[in-house]
Amino acid sequence: MSPPRAMAADEIDSQKGARICNGLGILRTSLETAKLEDLGDRLNKLEAPVYEANRPADREAAYRH
């Protein structure tokens, strides 16, 4: 049973339930942050070859010909 439901059913103390909920919220935020950092790293790896191919210096050299 989830902490809010257990608190509503008087199965656990409201302070204990609140601590559990706060801990779960912190854990969720940590997991989301880790996932976003992983996605950012993957995106940077994908963008690197595209950026290298389209650097401004390369474009200027192409226009000179």
Number of C-alpha atoms within 10 A of each C-alpha: 8 10 18 16 12 14 17 13 11 10 13 15 13 15 10 12 19 15 12 15 15 12 12 12 12 12 12 12 12 12 12 12 12 12 12 12 12 12 12 12 12 11 11 12 11 11 11 11 10 10 11 11 11 11 10 11 10 11 11 10 9 9 7 6 5
